[in-house]
């Protein structure tokens, strides 16, 4: 047992000043935003990682370098996991850990589609505890601290608490509504082959299809390209559900805090698995509101198989 671990092996977080770390991350987010908006993404400066649709730019790497150096200087004893420096086999531990995606929505960034952000998360004992997400193109800053609520600050919102609207029950008094009343977010991801891609395509079809054809007839599906901002969208109440298989802890850590603090829940993308793991790579995020468990079950009923990502 070290000075910072308890008898159970958990990290003793009582001396950590969460507000100070939150404020520090907000200042980093703004510095990163400056780098992102002044960069000129071009195809000649863009490369790919696992396949031709898994993009990375010089700016992703430069932002992560800046962020990791500033964190290392201020919090040298804490762990760091970043998208661009992650190596297969790196795992999360109970120690305080910064989990960073320098640009979430890199494909959007490359195409100048203004839905991209820096995502800065902080975990203690593997529990997402602080989240700071900043879209510098729209000047939207989403923040949250575990147990203290989550907020949106933007040109239209003066640090407003999330959700931005009253969370209606999912079903009316006659039991009508539920999934069919939902606006769903679902991403294609960059992996476009095999079992998981097949399940995604079939699941999207079933979610959208008319009820007379056995579908859920959801209001619609959005595919926007940033997991972190998708979590924030559900937290705000702009969308009801977000289903994802394939993204990573750095894509979801900060958004997890923002959503949970707004009353939302996160379960596994695969049917029947009520407990999602931060690094589990499969997520079903749902806004708060009475009846959310029934909506999760309805959604799982549309998942056409079992996603294998995260099981390897
Ligand atoms: C991607 C985005 C996308 C999600 C992908 C992620 P990146 O992150 O979050 O929405 O579907 O799985 O890889 O590569 O832009 O940081």
Boltz pocket constraint, residues with backbone or C-beta under 6 A from the ligand:
constraints:
  - pocket:
      binder: B
      contacts: [[A, 55], [A, 83], [A, 101], [A, 103], [A, 104], [A, 105], [A, 106], [A, 107], [A, 187], [A, 188], [A, 189], [A, 190], [A, 224], [A, 225], [A, 226], [A, 227], [A, 228], [A, 245], [A, 246], [A, 247], [A, 248], [A, 251]]
      max_distance: 6.0
